[in-house]
Amino acid sequence: MRRKNKLIGFVPVLSVMVLLVGLMAACSDKNEGAGSSSNDSSNGETRSDSSKIAPEGITFSWFVTDRSNTEGPPREDWKPLTEIAEKTGVRVKFESAPPEGASEKRQIMMATNSVTDIFNTGGMDFRAHGPDGVFLNLNDYMDIAPNLKKFYEEYPEAKALATAADGGLYFMPKLTSYPGQGGVNYMWFARQDIMEEHQLQPPTNTEELYTLLKELKALYPDSYPLTFISTHGPSGLYTVMARAFTGIEGIMGMDPAQNKYVFAPDQEGYLEAIDYMKKLYDEGLLDPEFALLTSAQWYERLETGQSLVSYYWKRTMKALNDAGKEIVGERYNINAIPPIAANGIENYQFGRSVIDDNGLGISAKVKDKEKAVRFLDYLYSEEGINYLNLGIEGETYTFDEEGTPRYLDSFFPDPIAPLRTDYGVGYDGLANHFALLYVAWESGLSELELANEEMYKAHGKNPPKRFVKTEEELELEKSRSGNLEQYLQGEITKFIMGDKPLNVETYGQMLEQAKKLGADQLVDMYNTAYARTYGDN
């Protein structure tokens, strides 16, 4: 008998999951006689069952990104999909485009009102094109969609993101993390074999990091101990150091203490962050090509021992260890070290967002609207969620005694890649509940990997809620944000490399120019949009 997934729809607090039971209703076959996109009644595998969404069989087209280069093409015969078809009478026919062309194809399909029956794109697209009649307003079908209704009730952020200017709900966002789950995507890591050999202690603040880098440089004078894959973005050098010295993540970042957005360079500690990076650069502790590195060069630095400490996507550690053992030898061992902040600054890291402003909607031109809505509702039921994000019970995953799902041991140490290729589990444009996927993945991690997760969860903080911008606000962001960030990155790089003197006067000049480029306007816009989306919450 299929065991109930006790995690669906519930909120774990920090590392303790609150386990609940909540079997969501399967869809009934109300209004069976309506037209359909394409009948599939000739298929002998489809049983005539009045409890199905489409006893006579129906096929819906579905747009996804074709990830053939990395995980294989989308396949309609993936076992979870064939079992869904057996349960519901609904089959899918994929339309796709490779990653480099998917966005353009989506825009063309929306502009010409020729989207597939089930469509995957960003929330902004749904909010913009839904009121124009491209997507179905789910508000009109909530009486036959109990699972969609429940999802919106449990996650108000999802409803806020899905609501367009006309009040319509045009898509179902993805759940990427349970509130309080605390999982992070990025970690600090270092050469543990070298640290153990020389009895070096892992740092917990910026001063200890400086000491560690100095010790490593003394031991390996030809190395540049610290390297970063980029200067910007969530794992960028400037982003990480700014958070360490100011407590603000990003140029326009949420201040957790005030629950509002601020301009990070205007905060106390940002000048110190630049001065710290300059000191690392001047003393040969920071990769001298930090501003120009390609990802391939970054990997090479760490795999060969040219660099020994970095910060990036946590799953990269496995790839680095595999390559490093081939190049350096079996002694090579890179592993996580604690998160780092300056003294007096809260040592935190935002976890994964609870809701992703991306998801699934339905074409307003679908022939059988009720069956399409019932099918989407099924995909957000416990059974549908398990199929798309876990796969086949007993074949790809199982439940432990407490009802927590975990992928089978045969898929580890990296279960996501084979599951996507062979079962479509977690496939881009198909998966809708990454929070559950992460639970099933993390429950099968090694003791060392689990210890790393717990170490970072102890410093985890719920990320800022995603908010909705108006067309005018989006235009302001487009016209101001790119130029502002490019200017700041250029100035900070000049300060670090010594091409421009760093002092209170020159830093003030940078701030003044940043404000002329729209820094204050952007901060005001973000706070206005955030307050409008969530009120006083």
C-alpha positions in Angstrom: 0.0 0.0 0.0 1.3 3.5 -0.8 2.5 5.3 2.2 1.4 8.9 2.8 4.0 11.6 2.4 3.7 13.5 5.7 5.8 16.4 4.5 3.4 17.7 1.8 1.9 21.1 2.7 3.5 21.4 6.1 6.1 23.6 7.8 9.3 22.2 9.3 11.0 24.5 11.8 14.8 24.7 11.4 16.1 21.2 11.3 12.9 19.7 12.9 10.3 18.7 10.4 6.7 19.0 11.6 5.1 15.8 10.2 1.5 16.0 9.2 -1.0 13.9 7.3 -2.9 15.5 4.5 -4.1 13.4 1.6 -5.3 15.8 -1.1 -8.4 15.0 -3.0 -8.1 13.5 -6.5 -10.0 15.1 -9.2 -13.5 14.0 -10.1 -14.9 13.9 -13.6 -17.4 16.8 -13.4 -18.6 18.0 -16.8 -17.3 14.9 -18.6 -18.9 15.7 -21.9 -17.0 18.9 -22.6 -14.6 19.0 -25.6 -10.9 18.2 -25.3 -7.6 19.1 -26.8 -7.2 15.7 -28.3 -8.8 12.4 -27.4 -6.8 9.3 -26.6 -9.6 6.8 -26.2 -8.0 4.4 -28.8 -5.1 3.7 -26.4 -5.6 0.3 -24.9 -3.8 1.3 -21.7 -6.4 3.8 -20.7 -9.1 2.2 -18.6 -12.7 3.5 -18.7 -13.0 4.7 -15.1 -15.5 7.3 -14.1 -13.2 8.5 -11.2 -10.6 9.7 -13.7 -10.3 13.2 -15.0 -10.7 12.0 -18.5 -12.1 8.4 -18.7 -12.1 8.7 -22.5 -8.5 9.8 -22.6 -7.1 13.3 -23.4 -3.8 14.7 -24.3 -2.5 18.2 -23.3 0.5 19.9 -24.9 3.1 21.1 -22.4 6.1 23.4 -23.0 9.4 22.6 -21.2 13.1 23.5 -21.7 15.0 20.7 -23.5 18.0 19.9 -21.4 19.5 17.3 -23.8 23.0 18.7 -23.3 23.1 18.0 -19.6 20.2 15.8 -18.5 18.6 14.4 -21.6 15.6 15.4 -23.7 12.1 15.5 -22.2 10.3 12.2 -22.7 6.6 11.5 -22.7 7.3 7.8 -21.7 8.9 8.7 -18.4 7.4 6.3 -15.9 5.9 8.9 -13.6 4.0 10.4 -16.6 2.7 7.0 -17.7 1.5 6.3 -14.2 -0.2 9.7 -14.0 -1.9 8.9 -17.4 -3.1 5.6 -15.9 -4.5 7.4 -12.8 -6.1 10.3 -14.6 -6.6 9.5 -18.3 -4.4 12.5 -19.1 -1.3 12.2 -21.3 1.1 15.0 -22.2 2.8 15.9 -25.4 5.9 18.0 -24.9 6.9 21.0 -27.0 10.4 22.2 -26.2 13.4 24.4 -27.0 17.0 24.2 -25.9 18.0 26.5 -23.0 19.6 29.1 -25.3 16.3 29.5 -27.3 13.6 28.7 -24.8 13.1 32.2 -23.6 12.7 33.6 -27.1 10.3 30.8 -28.1 8.2 31.5 -25.0 8.0 35.2 -25.8 6.9 34.4 -29.4 4.2 31.9 -28.2 2.8 34.4 -25.8 2.9 37.3 -28.2 1.0 35.3 -30.8 -1.4 33.7 -28.2 -0.2 30.2 -29.2 1.0 28.9 -25.9 0.7 25.2 -25.2 -2.2 23.8 -23.1 0.2 23.6 -20.0 2.8 26.3 -20.1 5.9 27.0 -18.0 7.4 30.4 -17.7 8.1 33.2 -15.2 5.5 34.9 -13.1 6.0 38.3 -14.8 4.9 36.7 -18.1 1.8 35.2 -16.6 0.8 38.5 -14.8 1.5 40.5 -18.0 -0.3 38.2 -20.6 -3.0 36.6 -18.4 -5.3 39.7 -18.4 -4.9 39.8 -22.2 -6.5 36.4 -22.6 -3.4 34.3 -23.1 -3.8 32.3 -19.9 -6.7 30.9 -18.0 -7.8 32.8 -14.8 -7.7 30.1 -12.2 -9.8 32.2 -9.9 -12.8 31.1 -11.9 -12.2 27.4 -11.2 -11.3 27.2 -7.6 -14.5 25.3 -6.8 -13.1 22.3 -8.8 -9.5 22.8 -7.7 -9.2 22.0 -4.0 -5.4 21.4 -4.1 -4.7 24.7 -5.9 -6.9 26.5 -3.4 -5.2 24.9 -0.4 -1.8 25.8 -1.8 -2.7 29.4 -2.1 -4.1 29.4 1.4 -1.0 27.8 2.9 1.4 30.0 1.0 0.1 33.6 0.8 3.4 34.6 -1.0 2.4 32.3 -3.9 -1.0 34.0 -4.2 0.6 37.4 -4.1 3.0 36.5 -6.9 0.3 34.8 -9.0 -2.1 37.8 -8.8 -2.1 40.1 -11.8 -3.2 43.7 -11.9 -6.8 42.7 -12.7 -6.9 40.4 -9.6 -6.8 37.3 -11.7 -4.7 34.2 -10.8 -2.9 33.0 -13.9 -0.4 30.4 -12.7 0.7 28.1 -9.9 4.2 28.9 -8.6 6.7 26.3 -7.5 7.4 25.6 -3.8 11.2 25.7 -3.5 11.6 25.4 0.2 9.5 24.8 3.3 9.3 27.9 5.6 12.0 27.4 8.2 13.7 24.6 6.3 16.9 26.6 6.3 18.6 24.9 3.4 21.2 26.9 1.5 22.7 26.5 -1.9 26.1 28.0 -1.3 28.9 27.2 1.2 32.4 28.2 2.0 34.9 25.4 1.5 38.6 24.7 1.9 41.3 22.1 1.4 40.7 20.0 4.5 43.7 17.7 3.9 46.0 20.7 4.1 44.3 22.2 7.1 44.5 18.8 9.0 48.1 18.2 8.0 49.2 21.6 9.4 46.6 21.7 12.2 45.0 24.9 10.9 41.6 25.9 12.3 38.6 26.7 10.2 37.7 30.4 10.4 34.4 31.7 11.7 35.0 35.5 11.1 36.8 37.7 8.7 39.9 38.1 10.9 40.3 34.4 11.3 39.9 34.0 7.5 42.7 36.5 7.0 44.9 34.5 9.4 44.1 31.2 7.6 44.9 32.7 4.2 48.2 34.1 5.6 49.2 30.7 7.0 48.3 29.0 3.7 50.3 31.5 1.7 53.3 30.9 3.9 53.0 27.1 3.4 52.4 27.4 -0.3 54.0 30.7 -1.5 53.2 30.0 -5.1 49.5 29.8 -4.4 46.8 32.5 -4.2 44.8 30.9 -1.4 41.4 32.6 -2.0 39.6 32.5 -5.3 36.0 33.3 -6.3 34.2 32.2 -9.5 32.8 35.8 -10.0 32.6 39.2 -8.4 28.8 39.5 -8.5 25.7 37.4 -8.1 24.8 35.3 -5.0 28.2 33.6 -4.9 30.2 36.6 -6.1 33.2 38.0 -4.1 31.7 41.5 -3.7 28.3 40.1 -2.6 29.7 37.7 0.0 32.1 40.2 1.5 29.5 42.9 1.6 27.2 40.6 3.6 30.1 39.7 5.9 30.8 43.3 6.7 27.4 45.0 6.5 24.8 42.2 7.0 23.3 43.1 3.7 23.2 40.7 0.7 23.3 42.3 -2.7 23.6 45.9 -3.9 19.9 46.5 -3.2 19.5 44.1 -0.3 16.9 43.3 2.4 18.0 44.4 5.8 16.6 41.6 8.0 16.7 43.9 11.1 14.5 46.5 9.5 12.5 44.3 7.1 13.2 46.8 4.3 15.5 47.2 1.3 18.6 49.4 1.6 21.4 50.5 -0.7 24.3 48.3 0.7 27.2 50.7 -0.2 25.5 53.3 1.9 25.7 51.1 5.0 28.3 51.1 7.7 30.9 48.4 6.9 30.9 48.5 3.1 34.0 50.7 2.9 35.7 48.2 5.3 34.7 45.3 3.1 36.4 46.9 0.1 39.5 47.7 2.2 39.6 44.1 3.4 39.5 42.8 -0.2 42.2 45.2 -1.1 44.4 43.9 1.7 43.9 40.4 0.5 44.8 41.4 -3.0 47.9 43.4 -2.0 49.3 40.6 0.1 48.8 37.9 -2.6 46.1 36.1 -0.7 43.4 36.8 -3.3 43.6 35.4 -6.9 45.1 38.3 -8.9 42.7 37.6 -11.8 39.6 37.6 -9.5 37.9 40.1 -11.7 38.4 38.2 -15.0 38.2 34.5 -14.1 36.2 32.1 -16.2 34.5 29.2 -14.6 36.9 26.8 -16.2 39.9 28.7 -14.7 38.2 28.8 -11.3 37.8 25.0 -11.4 41.5 24.6 -12.5 42.7 26.8 -9.6 41.1 24.6 -7.0 41.6 21.3 -8.6 45.4 21.8 -9.0 46.0 23.5 -5.6 46.7 26.9 -7.1 43.9 28.1 -4.8 42.7 26.5 -1.6 39.6 28.4 -0.3 36.4 29.5 -2.0 32.7 29.9 -1.8 30.2 28.4 -4.3 27.4 26.0 -5.0 27.7 23.2 -2.4 27.3 20.3 -4.9 30.5 21.5 -6.6 32.6 20.0 -3.8 32.0 16.5 -5.2 33.2 17.5 -8.7 36.2 19.2 -7.2 37.1 16.2 -5.1 36.8 13.8 -8.0 39.0 15.9 -10.2 41.4 16.9 -7.5 42.1 13.3 -6.6 43.0 12.6 -10.2 45.4 15.5 -10.4 46.8 15.9 -6.9 46.3 12.4 -5.5 44.1 10.7 -3.0 45.0 13.0 -0.2 43.0 15.8 -1.9 40.0 16.6 0.2 37.9 19.8 -0.1 35.0 20.3 2.3 32.8 22.9 3.9 34.0 25.4 6.5 31.6 27.6 8.6 30.0 30.7 7.3 32.0 33.9 7.9 31.1 37.4 9.1 33.0 40.3 10.6 33.0 40.8 14.3 29.8 42.5 15.4 27.9 41.5 12.2 25.2 38.8 12.4 26.7 35.7 10.8 23.7 34.6 8.7 23.0 33.4 5.2 19.6 33.5 3.5 18.2 30.0 2.8 16.4 29.0 -0.4 13.3 31.0 -1.3 10.0 29.4 -0.2 8.2 30.3 -3.4 9.7 30.6 -6.9 8.2 33.3 -9.2 8.0 30.7 -12.0 5.5 28.0 -12.5 2.7 26.4 -14.5 -0.3 28.0 -16.2 -3.0 27.0 -18.6 -3.7 28.4 -22.0 -7.0 30.3 -22.2 -7.6 28.6 -25.5 -7.4 25.1 -24.2 -10.4 23.2 -25.6 -11.5 21.5 -22.3 -10.8 24.1 -19.6 -12.3 22.1 -16.7 -10.3 19.0 -17.4 -7.1 21.1 -17.8 -7.8 22.8 -14.4 -8.5 19.4 -12.8 -5.2 18.0 -14.2 -3.2 21.0 -12.9 -5.0 20.5 -9.6 -4.0 16.8 -9.6 -0.3 17.8 -10.2 -0.6 19.8 -6.9 -2.1 16.9 -5.0 0.0 14.7 -2.8 0.0 12.0 -5.4 0.9 14.3 -8.3 3.6 16.0 -6.3 5.2 12.7 -5.4 5.2 11.6 -9.1 6.9 14.8 -10.4 9.3 15.4 -7.6 10.1 11.9 -6.1 9.3 9.5 -8.9 8.1 5.9 -8.3 7.8 4.6 -4.8 10.0 1.6 -4.3 11.9 2.3 -7.6 13.3 5.8 -7.1 12.4 6.6 -3.5 11.0 5.2 -0.2 9.6 6.5 3.1 11.3 6.1 6.4 9.4 5.1 9.5 8.4 8.7 10.2 7.0 9.1 6.7 9.9 11.2 5.4 10.8 10.4 1.7 14.3 9.6 0.6 15.8 8.6 -2.7 17.1 5.1 -2.9 20.8 4.5 -2.1 21.5 3.4 -5.6 21.0 7.0 -6.9 23.6 8.5 -4.6 26.0 10.3 -4.2 24.3 12.6 -6.8 20.7 11.5 -7.3 19.4 14.5 -9.1 21.1 14.0 -12.5 20.0 10.3 -13.1 16.5 11.0 -11.7 16.1 13.8 -14.2 17.4 11.8 -17.1 15.6 8.5 -16.5 12.4 9.6 -14.7 11.9 13.3 -15.3 12.1 13.9 -11.6 13.0 17.6 -11.0 13.1 18.3 -14.7 13.0 22.0 -15.7 9.5 23.0 -16.4 8.0 19.8 -14.9 8.8 19.8 -11.2 6.7 21.9 -9.0 7.7 21.0 -5.4 11.5 21.4 -5.0 11.1 21.6 -1.2 10.2 17.9 -1.2 12.9 17.0 -3.7 15.5 18.6 -1.3 14.1 16.6 1.6 14.4 13.3 -0.3 17.9 14.2 -1.4 19.2 15.4 2.0 17.8 12.4 3.8 20.3 10.2 1.9 23.4 12.3 2.3 26.5 11.1 4.0 27.2 11.9 7.6 29.7 14.5 6.5 27.3 16.1 4.1 24.6 16.1 6.7 26.9 17.8 9.2 27.6 20.5 6.6 23.9 21.1 6.1 23.3 21.3 9.8 26.2 23.7 10.2 24.7 26.1 7.7 21.1 25.7 8.8 22.2 26.9 12.2 23.1 30.2 10.5 20.1 30.1 8.1 17.5 32.8 7.7 14.3 32.9 5.8 15.0 34.8 2.6 13.0 38.0 1.6 9.7 37.2 0.1 9.5 37.7 -3.7 7.4 40.7 -4.6 5.6 42.0 -7.7 6.6 45.0 -9.7 4.4 47.1 -12.0 5.4 47.7 -15.6 6.6 51.2 -14.6 8.7 49.7 -11.8 10.2 47.1 -14.1 11.1 49.8 -16.6 12.8 51.8 -13.9 14.7 48.7 -12.8 15.7 48.0 -16.4 16.9 51.5 -17.1 18.8 52.0 -13.8 19.9 48.7 -12.2 22.3 47.4 -14.9 24.2 50.7 -15.3 24.4 51.2 -11.5 25.7 47.7 -10.8 28.2 47.9 -13.7 29.5 51.2 -12.4 29.8 50.0 -8.8 31.6 46.8 -9.9 34.1 48.8 -11.9 34.8 51.3 -9.1 35.2 48.5 -6.5 37.6 46.7 -8.8 39.7 49.8 -9.2 39.8 50.3 -5.5 40.9 46.7 -4.8 43.5 46.6 -7.5 45.0 50.0 -6.6 44.0 51.8 -9.8 42.1 54.3 -7.7 43.0 55.4 -4.1 40.6 54.2 -1.5 39.7 56.7 1.2 36.7 58.5 2.6 36.7 61.1 -0.1 36.9 58.8 -3.1 34.4 56.4 -1.5 32.0 59.4 -1.0 32.4 60.3 -4.7 31.4 56.8 -5.7 28.3 57.0 -3.5 27.4 60.4 -4.9 27.6 59.1 -8.5 25.7 55.9 -7.6 22.8 58.1 -6.3 22.9 60.0 -9.6 22.6 56.7 -11.4 19.4 55.9 -9.5 20.3 54.1 -6.3 17.8 56.0 -4.1 15.1 55.6 -6.7 15.6 51.9 -6.9 15.6 51.4 -3.1 12.3 53.5 -2.8 10.8 51.4 -5.6 11.7 48.1 -4.0 10.2 49.1 -0.7 7.1 50.5 -2.3 6.6 47.3 -4.3 7.3 45.1 -1.3 4.8 47.0 0.9 2.2 46.9 -1.8 2.6 43.1 -2.3 2.5 42.2 1.4 1.1 45.2 3.3 2.4 45.4 6.8 3.3 41.7 7.0 
